[in-house]
Amino acid sequence: MIVRYDGQAEWYDDHIGSGSAANFADIAALLGPGEGLCLDVGCGTGQYLDVIRSTGRTVVGLDRSTDQLRLARGRDHAPLLQGDATTLPFADGVFGTVTALWVSTDIADFAGLLKEAARVLRPGGLLVFYGVHPCFNGPHIEPRQDGALIIHPTYRTTGWHKRSPWWREGGVRDRVGMSHVPLPDLINAFVDAGLSIDRVSEPREHPIPFVLAVKAFRHP
């Protein structure tokens, strides 16, 4: 089993640290005030655990990488578990909320993750996805110096990509690769998991919407 972020944790935490705070307000607004247990699937180094807690929820983190969890434990006091997001170690209906932040590019089976997230949600429970916009990020995107983006036909090439000619050398994707889920597949994964989509948005002011957010509920 390859755990791609093991051995990259310190570098990754430093790399995303300065930018993660820009997402805090959007994520808190999507969640809204709440209570009860919230599972943060793919919690990584724990950058967003305190934001989730600030909404009134009791957060539990899960990640596949023990290296990332090591840093998360040094950052936050939340219960943190090592595990596979497609076979969650929880009973049905345990959580009132599940967050899936920046995970679609790091898991080979995003649809499987959502099915498991729906399973552990109580009926009527909330799921918030916040992450990479597949239309403007991925192996198909070639940035130009004038700020424009060229979209190549590889947009339709789903699955894991180890390399792209246009990825920045030494960046996250160059180091660990990425899983590409085209927009229809990503949205349909919510429907197929038995989730009811309440709202889809492109948060943060920017000429190009690099971030996609989906707010969904488990059917009662």
NUSEBA-745168 format. One line per field, with one value per atom (N, C-alpha, C): residue number from 1; atom name; z, y negated, x negated. Coordinates in steps of 0.1 Angstrom, whole numbers, padded with zeros to 4 digits. Atoms other than C-alpha are relative to their C-alpha. Layout:
REM NUSEBA-745168
i NUM	... $
at CA	... $
c3 Z	... $
c2 Y	... $
c1 X	... $
END
This chain:
REM NUSEBA-745168
i 1	1	1	2	2	2	3	3	3	4	4	4	5	5	5	6	6	6	7	7	7	8	8	8	9	9	9	10	10	10	11	11	11	12	12	12	13	13	13	14	14	14	15	15	15	16	16	16	17	17	17	18	18	18	19	19	19	20	20	20	21	21	21	22	22	22	23	23	23	24	24	24	25	25	25	26	26	26	27	27	27	28	28	28	29	29	29	30	30	30	31	31	31	32	32	32	33	33	33	34	34	34	35	35	35	36	36	36	37	37	37	38	38	38	39	39	39	40	40	40	41	41	41	42	42	42	43	43	43	44	44	44	45	45	45	46	46	46	47	47	47	48	48	48	49	49	49	50	50	50	51	51	51	52	52	52	53	53	53	54	54	54	55	55	55	56	56	56	57	57	57	58	58	58	59	59	59	60	60	60	61	61	61	62	62	62	63	63	63	64	64	64	65	65	65	66	66	66	67	67	67	68	68	68	69	69	69	70	70	70	71	71	71	72	72	72	73	73	73	74	74	74	75	75	75	76	76	76	77	77	77	78	78	78	79	79	79	80	80	80	81	81	81	82	82	82	83	83	83	84	84	84	85	85	85	86	86	86	87	87	87	88	88	88	89	89	89	90	90	90	91	91	91	92	92	92	93	93	93	94	94	94	95	95	95	96	96	96	97	97	97	98	98	98	99	99	99	100	100	100	101	101	101	102	102	102	103	103	103	104	104	104	105	105	105	106	106	106	107	107	107	108	108	108	109	109	109	110	110	110	111	111	111	112	112	112	113	113	113	114	114	114	115	115	115	116	116	116	117	117	117	118	118	118	119	119	119	120	120	120	121	121	121	122	122	122	123	123	123	124	124	124	125	125	125	126	126	126	127	127	127	128	128	128	129	129	129	130	130	130	131	131	131	132	132	132	133	133	133	134	134	134	135	135	135	136	136	136	137	137	137	138	138	138	139	139	139	140	140	140	141	141	141	142	142	142	143	143	143	144	144	144	145	145	145	146	146	146	147	147	147	148	148	148	149	149	149	150	150	150	151	151	151	152	152	152	153	153	153	154	154	154	155	155	155	156	156	156	157	157	157	158	158	158	159	159	159	160	160	160	161	161	161	162	162	162	163	163	163	164	164	164	165	165	165	166	166	166	167	167	167	168	168	168	169	169	169	170	170	170	171	171	171	172	172	172	173	173	173	174	174	174	175	175	175	176	176	176	177	177	177	178	178	178	179	179	179	180	180	180	181	181	181	182	182	182	183	183	183	184	184	184	185	185	185	186	186	186	187	187	187	188	188	188	189	189	189	190	190	190	191	191	191	192	192	192	193	193	193	194	194	194	195	195	195	196	196	196	197	197	197	198	198	198	199	199	199	200	200	200	201	201	201	202	202	202	203	203	203	204	204	204	205	205	205	206	206	206	207	207	207	208	208	208	209	209	209	210	210	210	211	211	211	212	212	212	213	213	213	214	214	214	215	215	215	216	216	216	217	217	217	218	218	218	219	219	219	220	220	220 $
at N	CA	C	N	CA	C	N	CA	C	N	CA	C	N	CA	C	N	CA	C	N	CA	C	N	CA	C	N	CA	C	N	CA	C	N	CA	C	N	CA	C	N	CA	C	N	CA	C	N	CA	C	N	CA	C	N	CA	C	N	CA	C	N	CA	C	N	CA	C	N	CA	C	N	CA	C	N	CA	C	N	CA	C	N	CA	C	N	CA	C	N	CA	C	N	CA	C	N	CA	C	N	CA	C	N	CA	C	N	CA	C	N	CA	C	N	CA	C	N	CA	C	N	CA	C	N	CA	C	N	CA	C	N	CA	C	N	CA	C	N	CA	C	N	CA	C	N	CA	C	N	CA	C	N	CA	C	N	CA	C	N	CA	C	N	CA	C	N	CA	C	N	CA	C	N	CA	C	N	CA	C	N	CA	C	N	CA	C	N	CA	C	N	CA	C	N	CA	C	N	CA	C	N	CA	C	N	CA	C	N	CA	C	N	CA	C	N	CA	C	N	CA	C	N	CA	C	N	CA	C	N	CA	C	N	CA	C	N	CA	C	N	CA	C	N	CA	C	N	CA	C	N	CA	C	N	CA	C	N	CA	C	N	CA	C	N	CA	C	N	CA	C	N	CA	C	N	CA	C	N	CA	C	N	CA	C	N	CA	C	N	CA	C	N	CA	C	N	CA	C	N	CA	C	N	CA	C	N	CA	C	N	CA	C	N	CA	C	N	CA	C	N	CA	C	N	CA	C	N	CA	C	N	CA	C	N	CA	C	N	CA	C	N	CA	C	N	CA	C	N	CA	C	N	CA	C	N	CA	C	N	CA	C	N	CA	C	N	CA	C	N	CA	C	N	CA	C	N	CA	C	N	CA	C	N	CA	C	N	CA	C	N	CA	C	N	CA	C	N	CA	C	N	CA	C	N	CA	C	N	CA	C	N	CA	C	N	CA	C	N	CA	C	N	CA	C	N	CA	C	N	CA	C	N	CA	C	N	CA	C	N	CA	C	N	CA	C	N	CA	C	N	CA	C	N	CA	C	N	CA	C	N	CA	C	N	CA	C	N	CA	C	N	CA	C	N	CA	C	N	CA	C	N	CA	C	N	CA	C	N	CA	C	N	CA	C	N	CA	C	N	CA	C	N	CA	C	N	CA	C	N	CA	C	N	CA	C	N	CA	C	N	CA	C	N	CA	C	N	CA	C	N	CA	C	N	CA	C	N	CA	C	N	CA	C	N	CA	C	N	CA	C	N	CA	C	N	CA	C	N	CA	C	N	CA	C	N	CA	C	N	CA	C	N	CA	C	N	CA	C	N	CA	C	N	CA	C	N	CA	C	N	CA	C	N	CA	C	N	CA	C	N	CA	C	N	CA	C	N	CA	C	N	CA	C	N	CA	C	N	CA	C	N	CA	C	N	CA	C	N	CA	C	N	CA	C	N	CA	C	N	CA	C	N	CA	C	N	CA	C	N	CA	C	N	CA	C	N	CA	C	N	CA	C	N	CA	C	N	CA	C	N	CA	C	N	CA	C	N	CA	C	N	CA	C	N	CA	C	N	CA	C	N	CA	C	N	CA	C	N	CA	C	N	CA	C	N	CA	C	N	CA	C	N	CA	C	N	CA	C	N	CA	C	N	CA	C	N	CA	C	N	CA	C	N	CA	C	N	CA	C	N	CA	C	N	CA	C	N	CA	C	N	CA	C	N	CA	C	N	CA	C	N	CA	C	N	CA	C $
c3 0000	0000	0000	0001	-0010	0008	-0006	0014	-0004	0008	-0007	0009	-0008	0020	0012	-0010	0044	-0006	0005	0042	-0005	0006	0029	0010	-0009	0060	0004	-0004	0072	-0012	0012	0037	-0003	0004	0030	0009	-0010	0062	-0002	0003	0055	-0013	0013	0019	0000	0000	0026	0011	-0012	0059	-0002	0001	0047	-0008	0008	0023	0006	-0005	0044	0007	-0008	0066	-0009	0009	0035	-0003	0002	0034	0013	-0013	0071	0000	-0001	0067	-0009	0009	0037	0006	-0005	0054	0012	-0011	0086	-0004	0005	0066	-0006	0006	0047	0011	-0011	0080	0007	-0009	0099	0014	-0014	0136	0001	-0002	0148	0013	-0012	0175	-0003	0002	0179	-0007	0006	0163	-0015	0014	0130	-0003	0005	0111	-0011	0010	0092	-0008	0008	0065	-0008	0007	0052	0007	-0008	0080	-0002	0003	0070	0013	-0012	0094	0009	-0009	0111	-0001	0003	0095	0003	0000	0096	0012	-0012	0129	0009	-0009	0149	-0006	0007	0123	0001	-0002	0124	0014	-0014	0162	0004	-0003	0162	-0004	0003	0147	0011	-0011	0179	0000	0002	0167	0008	-0006	0184	-0012	0012	0157	0003	0000	0150	-0013	0012	0124	-0004	0006	0101	-0012	0011	0077	-0003	0003	0059	0004	-0002	0065	0015	-0014	0099	0002	0000	0091	0001	-0001	0086	0014	-0013	0117	0012	-0010	0137	0002	-0001	0129	0005	-0005	0135	0015	-0014	0170	0008	-0006	0177	0000	0002	0166	0007	-0005	0180	0010	-0010	0209	-0005	0004	0188	-0001	0003	0186	-0015	0014	0155	-0003	0003	0138	-0014	0012	0111	-0007	0007	0085	-0014	0014	0050	-0001	0001	0040	-0008	0007	0018	0008	-0009	0047	0014	-0013	0077	0012	-0011	0111	0010	-0008	0124	-0003	0002	0128	-0009	0008	0106	0009	-0006	0115	0013	-0012	0141	0000	0001	0129	-0005	0005	0125	-0012	0011	0101	-0004	0006	0078	-0008	0009	0062	-0008	0009	0032	-0007	0004	0026	-0008	0009	-0003	-0002	0001	-0006	-0014	0013	-0041	-0009	0008	-0056	0006	-0007	-0031	0003	-0002	-0031	-0013	0013	-0060	-0001	0001	-0051	0007	-0007	-0043	0002	-0001	-0050	0012	-0012	-0024	0013	-0012	0001	0003	-0003	-0003	0005	-0005	0001	0014	-0014	0033	0009	-0008	0045	0002	-0001	0038	0010	-0009	0057	0014	-0014	0089	0004	-0004	0087	0005	-0004	0106	-0010	0010	0085	0002	-0001	0077	0003	-0003	0085	-0011	0010	0067	-0004	0006	0044	-0007	0007	0033	-0007	0008	0005	-0004	0003	-0001	-0006	0006	-0025	-0014	0013	-0059	-0010	0011	-0088	-0012	0010	-0114	-0014	0014	-0144	-0001	0001	-0135	0007	-0006	-0117	-0005	0004	-0128	-0011	0010	-0154	-0013	0013	-0182	-0001	-0001	-0171	-0003	0003	-0187	0003	-0002	-0171	-0010	0009	-0194	0009	-0007	-0183	0001	-0001	-0189	0009	-0010	-0163	-0006	0006	-0188	0002	-0001	-0187	-0013	0011	-0215	0005	-0004	-0210	-0011	0009	-0227	0001	0000	-0237	0011	-0012	-0207	0011	-0010	-0187	0001	0000	-0196	0004	-0005	-0184	0015	-0015	-0150	0006	-0008	-0123	0004	-0005	-0110	-0010	0009	-0127	0008	-0007	-0116	-0005	0006	-0139	-0010	0010	-0160	-0005	0005	-0183	0005	-0005	-0167	0015	-0015	-0130	0003	-0005	-0112	0007	-0005	-0104	0015	-0014	-0067	0008	-0007	-0060	0005	-0006	-0043	-0010	0010	-0075	-0006	0005	-0088	0010	-0010	-0055	0002	-0004	-0049	-0011	0010	-0081	0004	-0004	-0081	-0007	0006	-0088	-0006	0007	-0114	-0001	0001	-0111	-0008	0008	-0139	0007	-0007	-0127	0000	-0001	-0137	0009	-0009	-0120	0014	-0014	-0089	0005	-0004	-0087	0001	0000	-0096	0012	-0011	-0068	0012	-0011	-0043	-0001	0003	-0059	0002	-0001	-0061	0014	-0014	-0024	0008	-0007	-0015	0007	-0006	-0006	-0009	0007	-0015	0000	0001	-0028	0003	-0004	-0012	-0007	0007	-0028	-0005	0006	-0051	-0002	0002	-0051	-0003	0003	-0062	0009	-0010	-0030	-0004	0001	-0028	-0013	0011	-0050	-0009	0009	-0080	-0014	0014	-0118	-0005	0003	-0121	0013	-0012	-0096	0003	-0003	-0083	0010	-0011	-0054	-0003	0002	-0056	0014	-0013	-0026	-0003	0001	-0022	0014	-0013	0007	-0003	0002	0009	0013	-0012	0033	-0003	0002	0038	0000	0000	0029	0014	-0012	0060	0000 $
c2 0012	0000	-0012	0012	-0034	-0011	0012	-0063	-0012	0010	-0092	-0011	0011	-0118	0004	-0004	-0098	-0004	0005	-0114	-0014	0014	-0147	-0009	0007	-0158	-0014	0013	-0186	-0010	0009	-0200	-0004	0003	-0198	-0010	0009	-0215	-0014	0014	-0244	-0006	0005	-0246	-0005	0005	-0249	-0009	0007	-0266	-0015	0014	-0302	-0002	0001	-0296	0005	-0007	-0275	-0010	0009	-0304	-0008	0007	-0320	0008	-0009	-0291	0001	-0002	-0293	-0005	0006	-0317	0007	-0007	-0299	0013	-0013	-0265	-0002	0003	-0279	-0004	0004	-0295	0011	-0012	-0263	0009	-0008	-0244	-0006	0007	-0270	0005	-0004	-0267	0015	-0013	-0231	0006	-0007	-0205	0014	-0014	-0169	0003	-0005	-0148	-0004	0002	-0158	0007	-0008	-0135	-0008	0007	-0153	0011	-0011	-0127	-0006	0005	-0132	-0012	0012	-0156	-0005	0004	-0156	-0005	0005	-0177	-0008	0006	-0191	-0015	0014	-0226	-0005	0005	-0228	0005	-0005	-0210	-0011	0010	-0241	-0009	0007	-0258	0007	-0009	-0229	-0002	0001	-0231	-0013	0013	-0268	-0002	0001	-0261	0007	-0007	-0242	0015	-0014	-0207	0006	-0008	-0180	0007	-0005	-0171	0012	-0012	-0137	0001	-0001	-0134	0014	-0013	-0105	-0003	0001	-0102	0013	-0012	-0074	-0001	0002	-0089	-0002	0001	-0083	-0012	0012	-0110	-0013	0012	-0136	-0001	0000	-0125	-0004	0004	-0129	-0015	0015	-0166	-0005	0004	-0169	0002	-0003	-0154	-0011	0011	-0181	-0013	0013	-0208	-0001	0000	-0198	0012	-0010	-0178	0009	-0008	-0162	0015	-0014	-0124	0002	-0001	-0114	0015	-0015	-0079	0001	-0004	-0063	0010	-0010	-0046	-0004	0001	-0042	-0007	0007	-0067	0008	-0008	-0040	0012	-0010	-0016	-0006	0007	-0039	0009	-0008	-0023	-0005	0005	-0036	0007	-0005	-0023	-0009	0009	-0036	-0011	0011	-0070	-0006	0005	-0080	-0015	0014	-0115	-0009	0010	-0146	-0007	0007	-0161	0007	-0005	-0149	-0012	0010	-0173	0008	-0006	-0162	-0012	0012	-0190	0003	-0002	-0189	0015	-0014	-0151	0006	-0006	-0145	0003	-0002	-0148	0010	-0009	-0125	0014	-0014	-0094	0006	-0006	-0070	0003	-0003	-0063	-0010	0011	-0095	0004	-0005	-0079	0009	-0009	-0052	-0008	0009	-0079	-0006	0006	-0096	0010	-0011	-0063	0003	-0002	-0057	-0012	0011	-0092	-0001	0000	-0089	0011	-0011	-0056	-0004	0004	-0071	-0012	0012	-0102	0005	-0003	-0101	-0005	0005	-0106	-0015	0015	-0143	-0007	0006	-0148	-0007	0009	-0173	0004	-0002	-0167	-0012	0012	-0196	0005	-0002	-0191	-0014	0013	-0219	0004	-0004	-0214	-0004	0004	-0215	0000	0001	-0226	0008	-0009	-0198	-0007	0007	-0222	-0008	0010	-0245	0005	-0006	-0222	0014	-0014	-0190	0002	-0003	-0172	-0006	0006	-0189	-0015	0015	-0225	-0004	0006	-0244	-0015	0014	-0278	-0008	0009	-0307	-0011	0011	-0336	-0012	0011	-0360	0002	-0003	-0343	0009	-0008	-0324	0015	-0015	-0286	0007	-0009	-0261	0013	-0013	-0231	0010	-0011	-0200	0011	-0011	-0169	0010	-0009	-0150	-0003	0002	-0166	0012	-0011	-0135	0013	-0012	-0111	0001	-0001	-0100	0009	-0009	-0083	-0007	0006	-0087	-0004	0005	-0108	-0003	0002	-0106	-0012	0012	-0134	-0007	0008	-0162	-0010	0009	-0184	-0014	0014	-0215	-0002	0002	-0208	-0007	0007	-0231	0010	-0009	-0213	-0002	0000	-0204	-0004	0003	-0213	0013	-0011	-0191	0011	-0010	-0174	0007	-0006	-0169	0010	-0009	-0152	0012	-0011	-0130	0004	-0003	-0130	-0004	0004	-0134	0009	-0007	-0117	-0011	0010	-0136	0006	-0004	-0134	-0011	0011	-0154	-0004	0006	-0176	0008	-0008	-0154	0012	-0011	-0124	-0004	0005	-0144	-0003	0003	-0157	0013	-0013	-0123	0009	-0008	-0107	-0003	0004	-0127	0007	-0006	-0115	0015	-0015	-0079	0005	-0003	-0080	-0001	0002	-0088	-0014	0013	-0124	-0010	0010	-0153	-0013	0012	-0183	-0012	0012	-0215	-0013	0012	-0240	0004	-0001	-0241	-0014	0013	-0271	0000	0003	-0285	-0011	0011	-0303	-0007	0009	-0331	-0008	0010	-0361	0003	-0002	-0352	0001	-0001	-0355	0014	-0014	-0318	0008	-0007	-0296	0013	-0012	-0273	0009	-0008	-0261	0004	-0004	-0241	0005	-0005	-0235	0006	-0007	-0212	0002	-0002	-0212	0010	-0011	-0180	0006	-0006	-0161	0014	-0014	-0124	0000	-0001	-0115	0005	-0005	-0111	0014 $
c1 -0008	0000	-0009	0008	-0014	0008	-0005	-0007	-0008	0008	-0018	-0005	0004	-0020	-0010	0010	-0042	-0014	0013	-0076	0001	-0002	-0061	0007	-0008	-0043	-0005	0005	-0065	0000	0000	-0070	0014	-0014	-0033	0006	-0006	-0023	-0005	0005	-0046	0005	-0004	-0036	0015	-0014	0002	0003	-0003	-0001	0004	-0003	-0001	0013	-0012	0028	0013	-0012	0052	0009	-0008	0063	0010	-0009	0079	0013	-0012	0104	0009	-0007	0115	0014	-0014	0144	0010	-0009	0158	0005	-0003	0157	0010	-0008	0172	0014	-0013	0200	0008	-0007	0208	0005	-0004	0210	0012	-0010	0230	-0001	0000	0236	0005	-0004	0239	-0004	0004	0234	-0002	0002	0226	-0013	0012	0199	-0001	0004	0182	-0012	0011	0159	-0007	0007	0132	-0008	0006	0123	-0012	0012	0087	-0005	0004	0078	-0014	0013	0042	-0008	0008	0020	0009	-0009	0051	0002	-0001	0051	0015	-0014	0090	0008	-0008	0099	0005	-0004	0101	0012	-0011	0123	0013	-0012	0148	0005	-0004	0148	0006	-0006	0155	0014	-0014	0189	0009	-0007	0199	0000	0000	0192	-0012	0011	0170	-0007	0006	0145	-0008	0008	0129	-0007	0007	0102	-0005	0005	0092	-0008	0008	0064	-0008	0007	0045	-0015	0014	0011	-0004	0004	-0004	-0010	0009	-0030	0007	-0008	-0004	0007	-0007	0015	-0010	0010	-0018	0000	-0001	-0017	0013	-0013	0020	0001	-0001	0016	-0008	0008	-0010	0007	-0007	0014	0013	-0014	0048	0002	-0003	0063	0012	-0011	0091	-0004	0002	0094	-0004	0005	0074	-0002	0002	0075	-0006	0006	0055	0010	-0010	0078	0002	-0003	0091	0014	-0013	0118	0011	-0009	0134	0005	-0004	0138	-0001	0001	0145	0003	-0001	0141	0011	-0010	0174	0014	-0013	0210	0008	-0009	0238	0006	-0007	0253	-0006	0007	0227	-0001	0004	0220	0012	-0009	0242	-0005	0007	0217	-0012	0013	0189	-0006	0006	0164	-0010	0010	0143	-0007	0007	0118	-0013	0012	0093	-0003	0003	0097	0002	-0004	0110	-0013	0012	0075	-0010	0010	0058	0005	-0005	0080	0004	-0003	0084	0015	-0014	0120	0009	-0008	0138	0015	-0014	0172	0001	0000	0163	0000	0001	0154	0014	-0013	0188	0010	-0009	0207	-0002	0003	0189	0004	-0004	0194	0015	-0015	0232	0004	-0003	0232	-0001	0002	0218	0007	-0009	0240	0013	-0014	0272	0010	-0010	0304	0002	-0001	0306	-0013	0013	0269	-0006	0006	0248	-0014	0013	0218	-0005	0006	0195	-0012	0012	0171	-0006	0006	0146	-0014	0013	0117	-0003	0004	0102	0011	-0010	0124	-0006	0006	0118	0000	0000	0125	-0013	0011	0096	-0013	0012	0071	-0002	0002	0055	-0010	0010	0034	0003	-0004	0053	-0003	0001	0045	-0014	0013	0016	0001	-0001	0011	-0008	0008	0000	-0006	0006	-0022	0009	-0009	0006	0012	-0011	0028	0011	-0011	0050	-0004	0002	0054	0004	-0003	0053	0005	-0006	0076	-0002	0004	0063	0010	-0010	0084	-0002	0002	0068	0010	-0011	0097	0008	-0009	0116	-0007	0008	0088	0001	-0002	0100	-0010	0009	0081	-0013	0012	0046	-0010	0010	0020	-0013	0013	-0016	-0007	0008	-0029	0009	-0006	-0017	-0011	0010	-0039	0001	-0002	-0025	0000	0001	-0028	-0012	0012	-0051	-0010	0010	-0083	-0002	0001	-0085	0012	-0013	-0049	0007	-0007	-0023	0002	-0003	-0012	-0012	0012	-0047	-0006	0005	-0056	0009	-0008	-0026	0010	-0010	-0005	0014	-0013	0032	0011	-0011	0065	0010	-0008	0086	0015	-0014	0124	0007	-0007	0142	0013	-0011	0170	0013	-0012	0200	-0002	0002	0184	0000	0000	0178	0014	-0014	0214	0008	-0008	0229	-0004	0004	0209	0008	-0009	0230	0013	-0013	0262	0000	0001	0251	-0002	0002	0241	0013	-0012	0277	0001	0001	0269	0008	-0008	0292	-0008	0008	0272	0009	-0008	0284	-0006	0006	0259	-0014	0013	0229	-0005	0006	0206	-0014	0014	0173	-0005	0003	0161	-0013	0012	0135	0000	0001	0132	-0012	0012	0110	0006	-0005	0113	0002	-0002	0109	0004	-0004	0128	-0007	0009	0101	0006	-0006	0123	0014	-0014	0155	0005	-0006	0178	0014	-0013	0208	0005	-0007	0232	0011	-0010	0253	0005	-0006	0275	0003	-0005	0282	0015	-0015	0317	0005	-0006	0339	0004 $
END
